[in-house]
Amino acid sequence: MEKIYDNFLDNEEMNDILNVMTSNDFPWFINPTNDYNLFETDGDENTYESFQLTHSFIRNGTKNSEFSRISTNLLNRFSEKSGVRFEHVERVKANLQTKLERREDAYNTPHIDQLMSNYKVLIYYVNDSDGDTFIFDRRMGDTKGAYRILKRITPKKGRFLLFDNEYYHSGTNPLETDSRIVINFNFL
């Protein structure tokens, strides 16, 4: 279902991405809550929401940012190292979540990124953080009910996480580190 890839980038590559995305020149936009209004969502007693900052590199298959080279280079590097090929990239979006007091077992609203079959989700972790990613047992089309955690992945700078879009997933705000920064790719 999911696969984790570490050590695909060297320290200089990872630091370059982090430095650009945390510089004063990189535009972040306030998203009052996780913006899944176009996608299927459902919460449970462990769900919470907070604002996050976002940056759209690619939207609806079209470059949407002067910083798109970051996402293009990452995708090419990932493909070269993993052997995973991409037919179509629908969306690439960066998310920045800040430290927030919450229960240890709480997570943002579980969701599916694309309501289309055969899509994959690739998450690149820009920084080390304690804001884990959760992958749940519920899949697209399943009846609503409680979520059972299948996998909990801790962000590690330079790590890639690949999984099928059909699985509900969620991020969390960090409790200890100042921020959690990821780049999320949706592709065929």
C-alpha positions in Angstrom: 0.0 0.0 0.0 2.5 2.6 1.1 6.2 2.8 0.5 8.8 5.1 2.2 11.9 6.2 0.4 14.8 7.8 2.3 18.3 9.1 1.1 17.3 10.0 -2.4 18.6 13.5 -2.1 21.9 14.7 -0.7 22.2 17.2 2.2 22.8 20.1 -0.2 19.7 19.3 -2.3 17.5 19.0 0.8 18.9 22.2 2.4 18.4 24.1 -0.9 14.7 23.2 -1.0 14.3 24.0 2.7 16.1 27.4 2.4 14.0 28.5 -0.6 10.7 27.5 1.0 11.6 29.2 4.3 13.0 32.4 2.7 11.3 35.8 2.7 10.8 35.4 -1.1 8.7 32.3 -1.0 5.0 33.1 -1.1 2.8 31.2 1.4 -1.0 31.8 1.4 -3.3 31.4 4.4 -5.8 28.6 4.2 -8.2 29.0 7.1 -8.8 25.2 7.4 -7.6 22.4 5.2 -9.3 23.2 1.9 -10.9 19.9 0.8 -14.2 21.4 -0.4 -13.8 19.6 -3.7 -12.8 16.3 -2.2 -14.5 13.7 0.0 -13.9 14.4 3.8 -15.2 13.0 7.0 -14.1 13.5 10.6 -14.3 11.5 13.8 -13.7 12.1 17.5 -9.9 12.4 16.9 -10.3 15.1 14.2 -9.3 18.7 14.7 -8.7 21.5 12.2 -6.5 24.6 12.2 -5.2 27.0 9.6 -2.3 26.1 7.4 -0.2 28.0 4.9 -0.2 26.6 1.3 1.6 27.2 -2.0 0.3 25.7 -5.2 3.0 24.6 -7.7 0.7 22.9 -10.1 -3.0 23.1 -10.3 -5.2 21.1 -12.7 -2.1 19.9 -14.5 -0.8 23.4 -15.2 2.2 25.1 -13.6 0.9 27.7 -11.1 4.1 29.1 -9.6 7.4 30.7 -10.5 8.8 28.1 -8.1 7.5 25.1 -10.0 11.1 24.1 -10.7 11.3 22.8 -7.1 8.4 20.4 -7.6 9.6 19.4 -11.1 13.1 18.7 -10.0 11.8 16.7 -7.0 9.6 14.6 -9.2 12.3 13.9 -11.7 14.8 13.0 -8.9 12.2 10.7 -7.3 11.4 9.0 -10.6 15.1 8.6 -11.5 15.9 6.9 -8.1 12.7 4.9 -7.6 11.8 3.9 -11.1 8.3 5.2 -10.7 7.0 6.9 -13.8 4.5 9.7 -14.1 1.9 9.9 -16.9 0.1 13.0 -15.7 0.7 15.3 -12.7 -2.7 16.8 -11.6 -1.7 18.8 -8.5 1.4 19.7 -6.5 0.9 21.7 -3.3 3.1 22.6 -0.4 1.6 22.8 3.1 3.1 24.5 6.1 1.5 23.7 9.5 2.7 25.4 12.7 3.1 24.1 16.2 -0.3 23.6 17.9 -1.4 22.2 21.3 -3.5 19.1 20.6 -4.0 15.6 21.8 -1.2 13.3 20.8 -3.6 11.0 18.9 -5.5 13.8 17.1 -5.2 14.4 13.4 -6.5 16.8 10.7 -9.7 15.8 8.8 -9.0 12.5 7.0 -9.4 13.0 3.2 -8.7 11.8 -0.3 -6.9 14.2 -2.6 -8.5 13.3 -5.9 -11.9 11.7 -6.4 -10.6 9.7 -9.4 -9.3 6.2 -9.5 -5.7 5.2 -10.2 -4.1 8.3 -8.7 -1.1 8.2 -6.5 -0.1 10.5 -3.7 3.6 11.3 -3.1 4.6 13.4 -0.1 8.0 14.9 0.2 9.0 16.0 3.7 10.8 19.3 3.5 11.9 19.4 7.2 12.2 17.1 10.3 9.0 17.5 12.4 6.9 15.6 14.8 3.7 16.3 12.8 3.0 12.8 11.6 1.1 11.7 8.5 -1.6 9.1 9.1 -2.9 6.6 6.5 -6.2 5.0 7.5 -8.0 1.7 6.6 -10.9 3.5 5.0 -10.8 3.8 1.2 -12.6 5.9 -1.4 -16.3 4.7 -1.5 -16.2 2.9 1.9 -19.2 3.6 4.2 -18.5 6.3 6.8 -17.4 5.1 10.2 -14.5 5.2 12.6 -11.0 5.4 11.2 -8.4 2.7 12.0 -4.8 3.9 11.6 -2.9 1.6 9.2 0.4 3.6 9.2 1.8 6.6 11.0 4.8 8.2 9.3 7.0 10.7 11.0 8.3 13.5 8.8 12.1 13.2 8.1 13.8 15.8 6.0 14.3 14.4 2.5 11.9 11.5 2.9 9.3 10.5 0.2 6.1 8.7 1.0 4.2 7.1 -1.8 0.7 5.5 -1.5 -2.6 5.0 -3.4 -4.9 8.0 -3.4 -7.9 5.7 -2.6 -6.7 5.6 1.1 -7.9 8.3 3.4 -5.0 10.1 5.0 -4.2 13.1 7.1 -1.5 15.3 8.5 -1.0 16.8 11.9 0.3 20.0 13.3 3.6 19.5 15.2 3.6 19.6 19.0 7.3 20.2 19.5 8.8 21.6 16.3 7.9 25.0 15.0 6.6 23.8 11.7 5.8 20.9 9.4 6.5 21.5 5.7 5.5 19.0 3.0 5.0 19.0 -0.7 2.1 16.9 -1.8 2.0 15.4 -5.4 -1.1 13.9 -7.0 -0.4 12.0 -10.2 -1.3 9.2 -12.5 
